Amino acid sequence: MSSLPFVVRAEYRGDYKIHLSFNDGVEGTVDFTHWLHGPVFEPLKDSGYFQRFFLDGGTVAWPNGADIAPETLYERAKYRLEDDPRFLKRIEAARQSFRDGRGVPLEEVPE
């Protein structure tokens, strides 16, 4: 039986990116942009607040209780979706919408 992955180190990498290291040695930089919608994640749109993350329960969390399941972060870090040009284009469009004050979630950005 394999154990669930958990985050052992997290380092801010600019914008909404955090470099994560897991208990099994997997590492990767995860872009959190597409999670920045909904009431609990709304405060994270502020870059200063986003940078206040900490490790709690094996994952990345924020003072308001927002967090992402470590298994989800593991898959993102492991498979490096951020290297997919189509994904990068959508992430940049979502980032720009936040800068413009529109705050369009990634799911609503056309592919």
Biopython code that builds the backbone (N, CA, C, O; Angstrom):
import numpy as np
from Bio.PDB.StructureBuilder import StructureBuilder

atoms = [
    (1, "MET", "N", (0.846, -1.194, 0.000)),
    (1, "MET", "CA", (0.000, 0.000, 0.000)),
    (1, "MET", "C", (0.886, 1.251, 0.000)),
    (1, "MET", "O", (1.776, 1.390, 0.839)),
    (2, "SER", "N", (0.640, 2.136, -0.926)),
    (2, "SER", "CA", (1.433, 3.360, -0.989)),
    (2, "SER", "C", (0.793, 4.444, -0.126)),
    (2, "SER", "O", (-0.422, 4.476, 0.069)),
    (3, "SER", "N", (1.636, 5.317, 0.377)),
    (3, "SER", "CA", (1.125, 6.396, 1.218)),
    (3, "SER", "C", (0.736, 7.595, 0.358)),
    (3, "SER", "O", (1.194, 7.743, -0.775)),
    (4, "LEU", "N", (-0.105, 8.432, 0.911)),
    (4, "LEU", "CA", (-0.516, 9.645, 0.207)),
    (4, "LEU", "C", (0.635, 10.642, 0.196)),
    (4, "LEU", "O", (1.394, 10.728, 1.161)),
    (5, "PRO", "N", (0.766, 11.383, -0.875)),
    (5, "PRO", "CA", (1.827, 12.397, -0.925)),
    (5, "PRO", "C", (1.493, 13.564, -0.003)),
    (5, "PRO", "O", (0.325, 13.889, 0.215)),
    (6, "PHE", "N", (2.530, 14.180, 0.529)),
    (6, "PHE", "CA", (2.329, 15.408, 1.287)),
    (6, "PHE", "C", (3.481, 16.356, 1.038)),
    (6, "PHE", "O", (4.603, 15.937, 0.754)),
    (7, "VAL", "N", (3.188, 17.631, 1.148)),
    (7, "VAL", "CA", (4.160, 18.686, 0.883)),
    (7, "VAL", "C", (5.094, 18.821, 2.083)),
    (7, "VAL", "O", (4.645, 18.917, 3.225)),
    (8, "VAL", "N", (6.400, 18.826, 1.809)),
    (8, "VAL", "CA", (7.383, 18.992, 2.883)),
    (8, "VAL", "C", (8.091, 20.342, 2.806)),
    (8, "VAL", "O", (8.719, 20.776, 3.773)),
    (9, "ARG", "N", (7.988, 21.014, 1.637)),
    (9, "ARG", "CA", (8.603, 22.338, 1.479)),
    (9, "ARG", "C", (7.862, 23.109, 0.407)),
    (9, "ARG", "O", (7.426, 22.537, -0.593)),
    (10, "ALA", "N", (7.720, 24.414, 0.618)),
    (10, "ALA", "CA", (7.048, 25.270, -0.356)),
    (10, "ALA", "C", (7.793, 26.602, -0.424)),
    (10, "ALA", "O", (8.143, 27.192, 0.598)),
    (11, "GLU", "N", (8.027, 27.060, -1.661)),
    (11, "GLU", "CA", (8.768, 28.304, -1.874)),
    (11, "GLU", "C", (8.065, 29.142, -2.939)),
    (11, "GLU", "O", (7.778, 28.660, -4.035)),
    (12, "TYR", "N", (7.795, 30.395, -2.603)),
    (12, "TYR", "CA", (7.135, 31.316, -3.528)),
    (12, "TYR", "C", (8.018, 31.561, -4.749)),
    (12, "TYR", "O", (9.225, 31.767, -4.618)),
    (13, "ARG", "N", (7.400, 31.537, -5.957)),
    (13, "ARG", "CA", (8.146, 31.715, -7.200)),
    (13, "ARG", "C", (7.605, 32.836, -8.081)),
    (13, "ARG", "O", (7.864, 32.850, -9.285)),
    (14, "GLY", "N", (6.865, 33.766, -7.507)),
    (14, "GLY", "CA", (6.352, 34.875, -8.296)),
    (14, "GLY", "C", (4.941, 34.617, -8.790)),
    (14, "GLY", "O", (4.498, 33.473, -8.885)),
    (15, "ASP", "N", (4.237, 35.706, -9.105)),
    (15, "ASP", "CA", (2.839, 35.640, -9.531)),
    (15, "ASP", "C", (2.060, 34.768, -8.541)),
    (15, "ASP", "O", (2.052, 35.042, -7.341)),
    (16, "TYR", "N", (1.420, 33.740, -9.038)),
    (16, "TYR", "CA", (0.658, 32.822, -8.176)),
    (16, "TYR", "C", (1.280, 31.438, -8.223)),
    (16, "TYR", "O", (0.575, 30.429, -8.233)),
    (17, "LYS", "N", (2.612, 31.396, -8.252)),
    (17, "LYS", "CA", (3.336, 30.133, -8.355)),
    (17, "LYS", "C", (4.063, 29.811, -7.053)),
    (17, "LYS", "O", (4.626, 30.685, -6.393)),
    (18, "ILE", "N", (4.028, 28.522, -6.710)),
    (18, "ILE", "CA", (4.745, 28.023, -5.542)),
    (18, "ILE", "C", (5.477, 26.751, -5.963)),
    (18, "ILE", "O", (4.888, 25.849, -6.559)),
    (19, "HIS", "N", (6.766, 26.693, -5.645)),
    (19, "HIS", "CA", (7.536, 25.478, -5.901)),
    (19, "HIS", "C", (7.334, 24.545, -4.712)),
    (19, "HIS", "O", (7.567, 24.925, -3.564)),
    (20, "LEU", "N", (6.895, 23.313, -5.000)),
    (20, "LEU", "CA", (6.562, 22.355, -3.955)),
    (20, "LEU", "C", (7.505, 21.161, -3.993)),
    (20, "LEU", "O", (7.894, 20.691, -5.062)),
    (21, "SER", "N", (7.862, 20.681, -2.812)),
    (21, "SER", "CA", (8.630, 19.443, -2.666)),
    (21, "SER", "C", (7.775, 18.492, -1.840)),
    (21, "SER", "O", (7.195, 18.878, -0.825)),
    (22, "PHE", "N", (7.707, 17.242, -2.292)),
    (22, "PHE", "CA", (6.877, 16.236, -1.638)),
    (22, "PHE", "C", (7.723, 15.201, -0.910)),
    (22, "PHE", "O", (8.929, 15.091, -1.132)),
    (23, "ASN", "N", (7.074, 14.456, -0.048)),
    (23, "ASN", "CA", (7.745, 13.464, 0.790)),
    (23, "ASN", "C", (8.446, 12.363, 0.001)),
    (23, "ASN", "O", (9.345, 11.717, 0.540)),
    (24, "ASP", "N", (8.074, 12.127, -1.245)),
    (24, "ASP", "CA", (8.717, 11.076, -2.036)),
    (24, "ASP", "C", (9.776, 11.622, -2.995)),
    (24, "ASP", "O", (10.293, 10.884, -3.834)),
    (25, "GLY", "N", (10.100, 12.914, -2.873)),
    (25, "GLY", "CA", (11.129, 13.514, -3.707)),
    (25, "GLY", "C", (10.627, 14.232, -4.949)),
    (25, "GLY", "O", (11.399, 14.933, -5.604)),
    (26, "VAL", "N", (9.352, 14.074, -5.288)),
    (26, "VAL", "CA", (8.791, 14.797, -6.434)),
    (26, "VAL", "C", (8.801, 16.285, -6.112)),
    (26, "VAL", "O", (8.449, 16.697, -5.007)),
    (27, "GLU", "N", (9.211, 17.087, -7.096)),
    (27, "GLU", "CA", (9.218, 18.548, -6.958)),
    (27, "GLU", "C", (8.628, 19.158, -8.213)),
    (27, "GLU", "O", (8.711, 18.579, -9.296)),
    (28, "GLY", "N", (8.038, 20.318, -8.064)),
    (28, "GLY", "CA", (7.535, 21.030, -9.218)),
    (28, "GLY", "C", (6.942, 22.357, -8.808)),
    (28, "GLY", "O", (6.526, 22.546, -7.665)),
    (29, "THR", "N", (6.911, 23.272, -9.757)),
    (29, "THR", "CA", (6.307, 24.580, -9.523)),
    (29, "THR", "C", (4.875, 24.534, -10.012)),
    (29, "THR", "O", (4.600, 24.193, -11.163)),
    (30, "VAL", "N", (3.969, 24.885, -9.116)),
    (30, "VAL", "CA", (2.539, 24.827, -9.407)),
    (30, "VAL", "C", (1.997, 26.249, -9.498)),
    (30, "VAL", "O", (2.250, 27.078, -8.624)),
    (31, "ASP", "N", (1.256, 26.520, -10.554)),
    (31, "ASP", "CA", (0.584, 27.812, -10.729)),
    (31, "ASP", "C", (-0.821, 27.691, -10.154)),
    (31, "ASP", "O", (-1.611, 26.867, -10.616)),
    (32, "PHE", "N", (-1.135, 28.491, -9.167)),
    (32, "PHE", "CA", (-2.409, 28.428, -8.457)),
    (32, "PHE", "C", (-3.483, 29.317, -9.078)),
    (32, "PHE", "O", (-4.590, 29.397, -8.546)),
    (33, "THR", "N", (-3.185, 29.979, -10.181)),
    (33, "THR", "CA", (-4.099, 30.951, -10.776)),
    (33, "THR", "C", (-5.508, 30.410, -10.951)),
    (33, "THR", "O", (-6.477, 31.081, -10.596)),
    (34, "HIS", "N", (-5.632, 29.219, -11.489)),
    (34, "HIS", "CA", (-6.976, 28.724, -11.808)),
    (34, "HIS", "C", (-7.809, 28.370, -10.575)),
    (34, "HIS", "O", (-9.005, 28.110, -10.708)),
    (35, "TRP", "N", (-7.219, 28.353, -9.393)),
    (35, "TRP", "CA", (-8.001, 28.102, -8.172)),
    (35, "TRP", "C", (-8.492, 29.399, -7.523)),
    (35, "TRP", "O", (-9.197, 29.347, -6.516)),
    (36, "LEU", "N", (-8.140, 30.540, -8.070)),
    (36, "LEU", "CA", (-8.438, 31.819, -7.411)),
    (36, "LEU", "C", (-9.839, 32.337, -7.706)),
    (36, "LEU", "O", (-10.004, 33.475, -8.145)),
    (37, "HIS", "N", (-10.825, 31.520, -7.470)),
    (37, "HIS", "CA", (-12.214, 31.967, -7.592)),
    (37, "HIS", "C", (-13.020, 31.298, -6.486)),
    (37, "HIS", "O", (-12.622, 30.265, -5.947)),
    (38, "GLY", "N", (-14.138, 31.891, -6.161)),
    (38, "GLY", "CA", (-14.956, 31.403, -5.049)),
    (38, "GLY", "C", (-14.609, 32.147, -3.784)),
    (38, "GLY", "O", (-13.510, 32.688, -3.660)),
    (39, "PRO", "N", (-15.533, 32.182, -2.841)),
    (39, "PRO", "CA", (-15.376, 33.010, -1.636)),
    (39, "PRO", "C", (-14.114, 32.742, -0.816)),
    (39, "PRO", "O", (-13.464, 33.689, -0.372)),
    (40, "VAL", "N", (-13.757, 31.490, -0.607)),
    (40, "VAL", "CA", (-12.602, 31.211, 0.250)),
    (40, "VAL", "C", (-11.281, 31.568, -0.426)),
    (40, "VAL", "O", (-10.297, 31.861, 0.254)),
    (41, "PHE", "N", (-11.251, 31.544, -1.762)),
    (41, "PHE", "CA", (-10.011, 31.839, -2.479)),
    (41, "PHE", "C", (-9.903, 33.294, -2.926)),
    (41, "PHE", "O", (-8.841, 33.717, -3.382)),
    (42, "GLU", "N", (-10.967, 34.054, -2.804)),
    (42, "GLU", "CA", (-10.979, 35.464, -3.224)),
    (42, "GLU", "C", (-9.822, 36.270, -2.619)),
    (42, "GLU", "O", (-9.170, 37.015, -3.351)),
    (43, "PRO", "N", (-9.538, 36.153, -1.305)),
    (43, "PRO", "CA", (-8.432, 36.942, -0.735)),
    (43, "PRO", "C", (-7.067, 36.625, -1.331)),
    (43, "PRO", "O", (-6.161, 37.456, -1.276)),
    (44, "LEU", "N", (-6.909, 35.424, -1.904)),
    (44, "LEU", "CA", (-5.620, 35.019, -2.456)),
    (44, "LEU", "C", (-5.277, 35.759, -3.742)),
    (44, "LEU", "O", (-4.132, 35.715, -4.191)),
    (45, "LYS", "N", (-6.247, 36.434, -4.335)),
    (45, "LYS", "CA", (-5.977, 37.227, -5.533)),
    (45, "LYS", "C", (-5.029, 38.380, -5.222)),
    (45, "LYS", "O", (-4.318, 38.862, -6.104)),
    (46, "ASP", "N", (-5.021, 38.815, -3.974)),
    (46, "ASP", "CA", (-4.080, 39.840, -3.538)),
    (46, "ASP", "C", (-2.715, 39.166, -3.372)),
    (46, "ASP", "O", (-2.564, 38.250, -2.563)),
    (47, "SER", "N", (-1.732, 39.621, -4.137)),
    (47, "SER", "CA", (-0.413, 38.991, -4.150)),
    (47, "SER", "C", (0.206, 38.912, -2.752)),
    (47, "SER", "O", (0.811, 37.901, -2.396)),
    (48, "GLY", "N", (0.055, 39.969, -1.969)),
    (48, "GLY", "CA", (0.610, 39.977, -0.616)),
    (48, "GLY", "C", (-0.013, 38.902, 0.256)),
    (48, "GLY", "O", (0.674, 38.239, 1.034)),
    (49, "TYR", "N", (-1.318, 38.737, 0.118)),
    (49, "TYR", "CA", (-2.008, 37.705, 0.907)),
    (49, "TYR", "C", (-1.632, 36.315, 0.395)),
    (49, "TYR", "O", (-1.417, 35.397, 1.186)),
    (50, "PHE", "N", (-1.552, 36.162, -0.918)),
    (50, "PHE", "CA", (-1.174, 34.870, -1.497)),
    (50, "PHE", "C", (0.160, 34.394, -0.914)),
    (50, "PHE", "O", (0.336, 33.209, -0.629)),
    (51, "GLN", "N", (1.092, 35.329, -0.742)),
    (51, "GLN", "CA", (2.425, 34.988, -0.255)),
    (51, "GLN", "C", (2.457, 34.616, 1.230)),
    (51, "GLN", "O", (3.506, 34.226, 1.743)),
    (52, "ARG", "N", (1.344, 34.729, 1.911)),
    (52, "ARG", "CA", (1.280, 34.371, 3.341)),
    (52, "ARG", "C", (0.998, 32.882, 3.550)),
    (52, "ARG", "O", (0.640, 32.473, 4.654)),
    (53, "PHE", "N", (1.156, 32.067, 2.503)),
    (53, "PHE", "CA", (0.892, 30.632, 2.629)),
    (53, "PHE", "C", (1.839, 29.993, 3.647)),
    (53, "PHE", "O", (2.900, 30.531, 3.962)),
    (54, "PHE", "N", (1.428, 28.848, 4.140)),
    (54, "PHE", "CA", (2.234, 28.066, 5.072)),
    (54, "PHE", "C", (1.849, 26.598, 4.889)),
    (54, "PHE", "O", (0.846, 26.290, 4.246)),
    (55, "LEU", "N", (2.642, 25.706, 5.451)),
    (55, "LEU", "CA", (2.330, 24.285, 5.367)),
    (55, "LEU", "C", (1.483, 23.886, 6.567)),
    (55, "LEU", "O", (1.780, 24.249, 7.705)),
    (56, "ASP", "N", (0.426, 23.133, 6.289)),
    (56, "ASP", "CA", (-0.464, 22.660, 7.344)),
    (56, "ASP", "C", (-1.088, 21.344, 6.889)),
    (56, "ASP", "O", (-1.706, 21.286, 5.826)),
    (57, "GLY", "N", (-0.935, 20.322, 7.662)),
    (57, "GLY", "CA", (-1.537, 19.041, 7.313)),
    (57, "GLY", "C", (-1.012, 18.447, 6.021)),
    (57, "GLY", "O", (-1.730, 17.716, 5.339)),
    (58, "GLY", "N", (0.224, 18.750, 5.675)),
    (58, "GLY", "CA", (0.822, 18.188, 4.475)),
    (58, "GLY", "C", (0.475, 18.899, 3.185)),
    (58, "GLY", "O", (0.730, 18.382, 2.098)),
    (59, "THR", "N", (-0.107, 20.090, 3.300)),
    (59, "THR", "CA", (-0.439, 20.850, 2.102)),
    (59, "THR", "C", (-0.179, 22.328, 2.329)),
    (59, "THR", "O", (0.229, 22.741, 3.414)),
    (60, "VAL", "N", (-0.419, 23.120, 1.289)),
    (60, "VAL", "CA", (-0.278, 24.571, 1.356)),
    (60, "VAL", "C", (-1.611, 25.141, 1.827)),
    (60, "VAL", "O", (-2.670, 24.758, 1.331)),
    (61, "ALA", "N", (-1.549, 26.062, 2.793)),
    (61, "ALA", "CA", (-2.761, 26.667, 3.334)),
    (61, "ALA", "C", (-2.528, 28.159, 3.545)),
    (61, "ALA", "O", (-1.396, 28.640, 3.499)),
    (62, "TRP", "N", (-3.623, 28.880, 3.778)),
    (62, "TRP", "CA", (-3.576, 30.317, 4.029)),
    (62, "TRP", "C", (-4.323, 30.627, 5.317)),
    (62, "TRP", "O", (-5.113, 29.813, 5.795)),
    (63, "PRO", "N", (-4.068, 31.821, 5.883)),
    (63, "PRO", "CA", (-4.682, 32.169, 7.167)),
    (63, "PRO", "C", (-6.216, 32.108, 7.198)),
    (63, "PRO", "O", (-6.799, 31.894, 8.261)),
    (64, "ASN", "N", (-6.873, 32.293, 6.054)),
    (64, "ASN", "CA", (-8.343, 32.272, 6.034)),
    (64, "ASN", "C", (-8.906, 30.855, 5.934)),
    (64, "ASN", "O", (-10.123, 30.683, 5.862)),
    (65, "GLY", "N", (-8.038, 29.835, 5.930)),
    (65, "GLY", "CA", (-8.495, 28.452, 5.858)),
    (65, "GLY", "C", (-8.460, 27.853, 4.468)),
    (65, "GLY", "O", (-8.725, 26.662, 4.307)),
    (66, "ALA", "N", (-8.141, 28.643, 3.466)),
    (66, "ALA", "CA", (-8.052, 28.117, 2.099)),
    (66, "ALA", "C", (-6.895, 27.125, 2.008)),
    (66, "ALA", "O", (-5.825, 27.350, 2.573)),
    (67, "ASP", "N", (-7.120, 26.038, 1.296)),
    (67, "ASP", "CA", (-6.054, 25.083, 1.011)),
    (67, "ASP", "C", (-6.437, 24.256, -0.213)),
    (67, "ASP", "O", (-7.581, 24.284, -0.666)),
    (68, "ILE", "N", (-5.475, 23.533, -0.729)),
    (68, "ILE", "CA", (-5.681, 22.644, -1.870)),
    (68, "ILE", "C", (-5.223, 21.263, -1.421)),
    (68, "ILE", "O", (-4.180, 21.136, -0.779)),
    (69, "ALA", "N", (-5.985, 20.234, -1.752)),
    (69, "ALA", "CA", (-5.631, 18.870, -1.363)),
    (69, "ALA", "C", (-4.224, 18.529, -1.837)),
    (69, "ALA", "O", (-3.869, 18.832, -2.976)),
    (70, "PRO", "N", (-3.416, 17.903, -0.983)),
    (70, "PRO", "CA", (-2.052, 17.582, -1.393)),
    (70, "PRO", "C", (-1.987, 16.660, -2.606)),
    (70, "PRO", "O", (-1.047, 16.752, -3.395)),
    (71, "GLU", "N", (-2.966, 15.775, -2.770)),
    (71, "GLU", "CA", (-2.963, 14.882, -3.933)),
    (71, "GLU", "C", (-3.121, 15.681, -5.228)),
    (71, "GLU", "O", (-2.510, 15.357, -6.247)),
    (72, "THR", "N", (-3.945, 16.722, -5.175)),
    (72, "THR", "CA", (-4.147, 17.581, -6.343)),
    (72, "THR", "C", (-2.862, 18.320, -6.679)),
    (72, "THR", "O", (-2.458, 18.388, -7.840)),
    (73, "LEU", "N", (-2.224, 18.873, -5.655)),
    (73, "LEU", "CA", (-0.959, 19.578, -5.875)),
    (73, "LEU", "C", (0.111, 18.634, -6.408)),
    (73, "LEU", "O", (0.913, 19.010, -7.262)),
    (74, "TYR", "N", (0.115, 17.418, -5.902)),
    (74, "TYR", "CA", (1.086, 16.414, -6.337)),
    (74, "TYR", "C", (0.943, 16.128, -7.831)),
    (74, "TYR", "O", (1.932, 16.078, -8.563)),
    (75, "GLU", "N", (-0.297, 15.942, -8.268)),
    (75, "GLU", "CA", (-0.525, 15.664, -9.691)),
    (75, "GLU", "C", (-0.083, 16.833, -10.557)),
    (75, "GLU", "O", (0.512, 16.636, -11.617)),
    (76, "ARG", "N", (-0.375, 18.055, -10.107)),
    (76, "ARG", "CA", (0.052, 19.231, -10.866)),
    (76, "ARG", "C", (1.569, 19.328, -10.921)),
    (76, "ARG", "O", (2.136, 19.622, -11.973)),
    (77, "ALA", "N", (2.229, 19.082, -9.792)),
    (77, "ALA", "CA", (3.689, 19.168, -9.753)),
    (77, "ALA", "C", (4.323, 18.061, -10.586)),
    (77, "ALA", "O", (5.309, 18.288, -11.287)),
    (78, "LYS", "N", (3.762, 16.886, -10.508)),
    (78, "LYS", "CA", (4.326, 15.715, -11.178)),
    (78, "LYS", "C", (4.171, 15.779, -12.695)),
    (78, "LYS", "O", (5.109, 15.470, -13.430)),
    (79, "TYR", "N", (3.002, 16.175, -13.158)),
    (79, "TYR", "CA", (2.740, 16.144, -14.592)),
    (79, "TYR", "C", (3.014, 17.466, -15.293)),
    (79, "TYR", "O", (2.944, 17.530, -16.520)),
    (80, "ARG", "N", (3.315, 18.488, -14.571)),
    (80, "ARG", "CA", (3.747, 19.767, -15.114)),
    (80, "ARG", "C", (2.827, 20.319, -16.204)),
    (80, "ARG", "O", (3.256, 20.603, -17.322)),
    (81, "LEU", "N", (1.562, 20.459, -15.847)),
    (81, "LEU", "CA", (0.621, 21.053, -16.792)),
    (81, "LEU", "C", (1.074, 22.432, -17.241)),
    (81, "LEU", "O", (0.743, 22.883, -18.338)),
    (82, "GLU", "N", (1.837, 23.097, -16.378)),
    (82, "GLU", "CA", (2.285, 24.447, -16.735)),
    (82, "GLU", "C", (3.249, 24.454, -17.912)),
    (82, "GLU", "O", (3.578, 25.523, -18.426)),
    (83, "ASP", "N", (3.712, 23.283, -18.353)),
    (83, "ASP", "CA", (4.561, 23.212, -19.543)),
    (83, "ASP", "C", (3.744, 23.082, -20.828)),
    (83, "ASP", "O", (4.298, 23.203, -21.920)),
    (84, "ASP", "N", (2.460, 22.841, -20.719)),
    (84, "ASP", "CA", (1.579, 22.688, -21.882)),
    (84, "ASP", "C", (1.272, 24.077, -22.443)),
    (84, "ASP", "O", (0.695, 24.900, -21.732)),
    (85, "PRO", "N", (1.639, 24.366, -23.693)),
    (85, "PRO", "CA", (1.436, 25.705, -24.259)),
    (85, "PRO", "C", (-0.023, 26.164, -24.208)),
    (85, "PRO", "O", (-0.289, 27.345, -23.982)),
    (86, "ARG", "N", (-0.965, 25.248, -24.415)),
    (86, "ARG", "CA", (-2.387, 25.636, -24.357)),
    (86, "ARG", "C", (-2.774, 26.044, -22.942)),
    (86, "ARG", "O", (-3.517, 27.005, -22.745)),
    (87, "PHE", "N", (-2.263, 25.305, -21.956)),
    (87, "PHE", "CA", (-2.542, 25.625, -20.565)),
    (87, "PHE", "C", (-1.914, 26.972, -20.197)),
    (87, "PHE", "O", (-2.535, 27.791, -19.518)),
    (88, "LEU", "N", (-0.673, 27.192, -20.655)),
    (88, "LEU", "CA", (0.009, 28.454, -20.367)),
    (88, "LEU", "C", (-0.760, 29.647, -20.934)),
    (88, "LEU", "O", (-0.865, 30.692, -20.291)),
    (89, "LYS", "N", (-1.292, 29.480, -22.139)),
    (89, "LYS", "CA", (-2.060, 30.557, -22.768)),
    (89, "LYS", "C", (-3.307, 30.869, -21.934)),
    (89, "LYS", "O", (-3.642, 32.036, -21.728)),
    (90, "ARG", "N", (-3.988, 29.833, -21.460)),
    (90, "ARG", "CA", (-5.194, 30.034, -20.646)),
    (90, "ARG", "C", (-4.845, 30.653, -19.294)),
    (90, "ARG", "O", (-5.566, 31.523, -18.806)),
    (91, "ILE", "N", (-3.746, 30.211, -18.691)),
    (91, "ILE", "CA", (-3.307, 30.767, -17.404)),
    (91, "ILE", "C", (-3.009, 32.253, -17.562)),
    (91, "ILE", "O", (-3.417, 33.063, -16.730)),
    (92, "GLU", "N", (-2.298, 32.611, -18.627)),
    (92, "GLU", "CA", (-1.959, 34.021, -18.838)),
    (92, "GLU", "C", (-3.218, 34.853, -19.056)),
    (92, "GLU", "O", (-3.300, 35.980, -18.568)),
    (93, "ALA", "N", (-4.196, 34.320, -19.779)),
    (93, "ALA", "CA", (-5.456, 35.032, -19.983)),
    (93, "ALA", "C", (-6.185, 35.226, -18.658)),
    (93, "ALA", "O", (-6.751, 36.291, -18.410)),
    (94, "ALA", "N", (-6.173, 34.204, -17.808)),
    (94, "ALA", "CA", (-6.816, 34.321, -16.496)),
    (94, "ALA", "C", (-6.081, 35.343, -15.631)),
    (94, "ALA", "O", (-6.720, 36.151, -14.957)),
    (95, "ARG", "N", (-4.739, 35.318, -15.642)),
    (95, "ARG", "CA", (-3.947, 36.302, -14.885)),
    (95, "ARG", "C", (-4.280, 37.723, -15.331)),
    (95, "ARG", "O", (-4.485, 38.619, -14.512)),
    (96, "GLN", "N", (-4.328, 37.907, -16.659)),
    (96, "GLN", "CA", (-4.614, 39.241, -17.188)),
    (96, "GLN", "C", (-5.999, 39.699, -16.749)),
    (96, "GLN", "O", (-6.199, 40.877, -16.455)),
    (97, "SER", "N", (-6.947, 38.783, -16.704)),
    (97, "SER", "CA", (-8.299, 39.164, -16.280)),
    (97, "SER", "C", (-8.299, 39.625, -14.826)),
    (97, "SER", "O", (-9.059, 40.525, -14.469)),
    (98, "PHE", "N", (-7.455, 39.020, -13.977)),
    (98, "PHE", "CA", (-7.357, 39.465, -12.585)),
    (98, "PHE", "C", (-6.705, 40.842, -12.522)),
    (98, "PHE", "O", (-7.130, 41.700, -11.748)),
    (99, "ARG", "N", (-5.667, 41.054, -13.342)),
    (99, "ARG", "CA", (-5.010, 42.372, -13.373)),
    (99, "ARG", "C", (-5.968, 43.457, -13.839)),
    (99, "ARG", "O", (-5.912, 44.592, -13.366)),
    (100, "ASP", "N", (-6.856, 43.098, -14.777)),
    (100, "ASP", "CA", (-7.831, 44.056, -15.307)),
    (100, "ASP", "C", (-9.031, 44.247, -14.389)),
    (100, "ASP", "O", (-9.892, 45.087, -14.651)),
    (101, "GLY", "N", (-9.089, 43.460, -13.306)),
    (101, "GLY", "CA", (-10.207, 43.582, -12.372)),
    (101, "GLY", "C", (-11.423, 42.768, -12.744)),
    (101, "GLY", "O", (-12.462, 42.879, -12.094)),
    (102, "ARG", "N", (-11.316, 41.941, -13.793)),
    (102, "ARG", "CA", (-12.456, 41.124, -14.210)),
    (102, "ARG", "C", (-12.503, 39.806, -13.457)),
    (102, "ARG", "O", (-13.590, 39.308, -13.165)),
    (103, "GLY", "N", (-11.362, 39.231, -13.136)),
    (103, "GLY", "CA", (-11.296, 37.994, -12.370)),
    (103, "GLY", "C", (-11.984, 36.812, -13.005)),
    (103, "GLY", "O", (-12.798, 36.153, -12.357)),
    (104, "VAL", "N", (-11.676, 36.523, -14.268)),
    (104, "VAL", "CA", (-12.293, 35.399, -14.960)),
    (104, "VAL", "C", (-11.596, 34.104, -14.552)),
    (104, "VAL", "O", (-10.390, 33.976, -14.762)),
    (105, "PRO", "N", (-12.320, 33.133, -13.971)),
    (105, "PRO", "CA", (-11.705, 31.853, -13.598)),
    (105, "PRO", "C", (-11.199, 31.111, -14.833)),
    (105, "PRO", "O", (-11.729, 31.271, -15.932)),
    (106, "LEU", "N", (-10.176, 30.306, -14.634)),
    (106, "LEU", "CA", (-9.569, 29.561, -15.738)),
    (106, "LEU", "C", (-10.606, 28.751, -16.492)),
    (106, "LEU", "O", (-10.534, 28.640, -17.716)),
    (107, "GLU", "N", (-11.565, 28.188, -15.784)),
    (107, "GLU", "CA", (-12.579, 27.355, -16.422)),
    (107, "GLU", "C", (-13.404, 28.129, -17.449)),
    (107, "GLU", "O", (-13.993, 27.531, -18.349)),
    (108, "GLU", "N", (-13.449, 29.454, -17.317)),
    (108, "GLU", "CA", (-14.220, 30.291, -18.229)),
    (108, "GLU", "C", (-13.381, 30.902, -19.342)),
    (108, "GLU", "O", (-13.913, 31.577, -20.224)),
    (109, "VAL", "N", (-12.067, 30.666, -19.307)),
    (109, "VAL", "CA", (-11.188, 31.181, -20.350)),
    (109, "VAL", "C", (-11.261, 30.216, -21.534)),
    (109, "VAL", "O", (-11.020, 29.021, -21.366)),
    (110, "PRO", "N", (-11.587, 30.712, -22.719)),
    (110, "PRO", "CA", (-11.664, 29.824, -23.891)),
    (110, "PRO", "C", (-10.327, 29.169, -24.195)),
    (110, "PRO", "O", (-9.268, 29.762, -23.989)),
    (111, "GLU", "N", (-10.391, 27.939, -24.687)),
    (111, "GLU", "CA", (-9.154, 27.232, -25.049)),
    (111, "GLU", "C", (-8.654, 27.691, -26.378)),
    (111, "GLU", "O", (-7.624, 27.209, -26.850)),
]
sb = StructureBuilder()
sb.init_structure("model")
sb.init_model(0)
sb.init_chain("A")
sb.init_seg("    ")
for serial, (resi, resn, name, xyz) in enumerate(atoms, 1):
    if name == "N":
        sb.init_residue(resn, " ", resi, " ")
    sb.init_atom(name, np.array(xyz, "f"), 0.0, 1.0, " ", f" {name:<3s}", serial, name[0])
structure = sb.get_structure()
